[in-house]
Amino acid sequence: MRKIAFFLCIVLAFVAVGCRDYFMQSDRIVVAECYGNKLYPEDLEGVVPADANKMDSLSRVNDFIDSWIRRQLLIHQAEINLTAEQRDFSKQLQDYNNSLLIYAYETQMIEQYLDTVVSEDEIAAYYEEHKENFQLRSTMVKAAYVILKEDCKHQKEFKQIMSDSDTLMLLQLDALASQHAVSSYLDVDSWIRLDDLLRTIPLEIYNTESFLKKNRFVTFGKDNFIYMVRFEDYLLKESLSPIEIESENIKNIILLKRKKDLLSQLNVDLYEKAVKEKVFEIY
């Protein structure tokens, strides 16, 4: 064991200083060998982080060598158990290489020629033409809430502002909430999932439609906290999803179609050019 550790220390020393010139100019040191395959110190570069201590370095190198040996054993076993035909992956490798080439070329063409600007008019037009595809999968609400400690001395002020029908009053709540609320959310202009809201506000709702229709402002106490929730608007599950929710999704759909159309046209142009220049023949 000491002999192995000493040898590994020597290997680590070579790895640490990156002595590639040494390996090129003299007989190469072999770290491990398995069925004629050899592992050299330069193969261990990057295995040990620069800030690793001696024990950790030895452990990492030892693990790497062990893993390398096990892999060589598996490779050898596969080679002697598989037929020459089974071991031949030249076609798969060529197909994979061709796929990578095509992907790189198409990516370059997209970066050069794809128009990525999608106007609001385009989004609105797509939305109007495909409304049947935009159905809400969950109930959405526009809501604001504050969570206060039970002994908060500003409950009356919070309640007065939260229950006021004037949304501009909420602007006054921001500073108050930052000082006295445990948590708050005051953006009543954005849609959020009711399910997400209920993960924060422990409301018990048995009939969603009835509850949202009857309750604009709700306040209750639980577990030493006071919860205040204001509902500005709601959309029930399976109703039409509003365009502001679907805008980004529609933009991505339009861009995806443009990509497909661009690549399709490139293929057509490439084929027509090849026909014109007679670069291929069919026998």
N, C-alpha and C positions, 0 to 999 in steps of 0.2 A: 504493500500500500504506500509506503514511504517512497519507494522507487517511482511509482506511478505519479505521486504528488510532485516529486522533484522534477520529473519529466514534464508534467503539465506546467510547472512554474517556468521552465525553459521556454515552452511553447508560448506561454502568456507573454513572456518578455519579448519574443520575436513579434507577436501580434501587436503588442503595445507600441513598439517603435516602428512598425510597418516596414520591415526590412525586405522589401520586394527585390531590391538590387542584389541582396545577398543570395536570395533564392535563384536568381537568374544566373549568378556568377559561380556558384559552387554546387556541390551535390546537395540535392534538396532533402530536407528533413521530412520524414514520413511520420505522421501522428498516429495513423491507424491504417490497417489494410484488411480487406475482406474479399476473398475470391478474386484477387488480382487488382481490385480497385483500391486506390490509395487516397488518403485524406492528408492534405498538407496544411501547414500553419496558416498560410494565406487564406485558406478556406474558412478559417475561424474568425476572420476579420468582421467586426460588427456584432459578434456574439456577446462580447463583454462590454458593458457601458464604461465610459471613461471614469466615472465616479464610483465604480464598484470596488468594494474592499477585496482583500486577498481571498478570503474564504468563499465569498459570493462568486468571485471570478472563477475559482477552481470548480465550484459546483456547476456553474453555467457551462464551462468548457466540457466538463465530464458528461453532463446531460446531452450536450450537442453531439459529442462523440458516440455516446450510447445510442442516440437516435439515428445517427448516420449508419452505424453498424446494423441496426435492426432493419433499416430501409434497404441496405445492400443485400441482406439475407432474403428479404421479400422479393427483391428484384431477381436475384439468382434463382429462387424457387419458381418464380413465374416463368423465367426463361427456359427452365428445364421441363416444365409441365405444359407449356403452350406450344402449339405447332408453329412453324415458320409463318404460315398464313395468319394465325392468330396474333403473332407478334408484330405483324406489319401494319403500322398505323400511318403509312405515307399518304394514303388517300385522305384520311381524316385530318391529318396535319395540313395537307394542301387545301382542303375545303375550309378549314379554320383560318388559315392564312389569307385565303381569298376573301372570306367574310370580313376579316379585319381591314383589308385593303379597301373593300367597297364601303365599309362603314366610315373609314377615315376620309375617303373621297367625298361621300355624301355629306358628312359633317362639315367639311370645308366648303362645299357648294352652298349649304344652308347658311353658314356664317357669312358668306360673301353676297348671296343674292336674296335671302328671305327678307321680306318686308315685315318687320316686327311691330309696326305701329297699327294698333286697332282702335278706331275711333269710337266714341260713345254712340254715334248713329249706327255703326255696324253692329255694336252690341245690342242696341235697342231693337234693330230690325231682326236680328237672329232670335232674340227673346220673343218677339211678337209672332214669328213664324213657327216657333217650336215650344209654345207654352205648355203643351201637353207633356213635355219632357221634364218640366220643372215643378215637381210635386214635393212638398215638404215631407221629410221622413220623421220629423219630430216637431212638437209645438215650439214656436218661437215667440219671444216676448221682447218688448222694449221696456226696460225696467231700471230702477235705481234702488240701492239699498244702503243702509248703514247698520253697523253692529256696535252697540255700546255696552260698556260695563253696567251692571245693574245699579251701581251707586253713582252713575254719571249725573252731574248737576245740571246738564244742559239738555235733558230729555225733552222738555217743553219746547225749546227752540227748534230742535231737530224735528219734532212732530209737526210743529206749525209749518215749517218749510216743506217737509216731505209730503204733507197732505194738501198743500196748496195746488190748485189746478194750473197755476201759472208756471210753466217750465223754466222761465227766466229766474224764478226764485231759487232754483237749484244752484245757480251760479254763486249765490251767497253761501251755499253749504260747503263748498270746497275747502275754504280756509278753516271753517268750524270743524269739519270732519278730520282734517289733517292734524288738528290739535287734540280733539276729544273722542274720536271714534276709534274702535279697535280695528275696524276694517270698513271700507266703503267702495261703492261703485256708482258713479253718477252720470254715466253716458246713456241718456235716454234716447239718443238718436241712432243707436246701433242695435241690431237684432242679436239676441243671444238665445241659446237653447234653454228652454224651461228646465230640462233635466240638469244642465250645468248649474243653473241658479239654485236649484234645490239641493245640490251637493254642498252649497255654502249656507243656504237659509233653510233650516229644518221645518219647512211648512208641510203640513199633512193635507194633501189634496186628493179627494176621492172622485170628484167629477170635474175634470179640467175645464171644460167649456163653461159650466155653471159657475165655477169659482172665479174664472177670469172675467166673466160677464158681470158679476156682482161686486167684485172687489177691485177698487182702484188703489186703495191704500190699506196696508195691513201692518199691525204692530202687535208683538207678543213677546213674552219673556220665557226664557228656557236656560237652565244650567248657568244661572248667574249672569246672563247676557240679555240685552234688550235688542230685538230685531225690528227694523222698520223697512218695509218694502213698498215701493210705489210702481204701479204698472201703468205704462203710458199707452201701450198698444199690444196686440197679440194676434198670432196667426196659428190656427189649429193644424195639427198633423194631417197630412194628405191634402191640404189646401194648396193653392197656387203659391209657389215661392216667389217673393218679390225680386225685382231685377237687381236691387242693391246687394242681395245675398248671392245671386248667381253671376254677377258681372265678371268676376275673375275666372270663374269656371267657363263662361261663354268665350272669354278672350282666349283661353287655352284651347278650346275646341276650334275656334277660328284659325289659330296659329297652327294647330295640328293639321287641319285641312290644307292650309297653305303649303306646309312642308310636303305633304303627300302629293299635292298638285305640282309643286316645283320639281320633286324627284321624278315624278311620272313624265313631265315634259322634258327633263334632262335626258331620260332614257329614250324617249321618242326622237329627240334631236340627235342623240348619239347614234342611234340605229339608222336613221335616215342619212346621216353623214357617212356611215360605214357602207351603206348601199351605194351611195353616189360615188364613193372612192373605191368601190369594189375590193374591200379589204377582207372579205370572207366569201367562201363558196360552200354550197350545200351539194353533197354528192348523193 
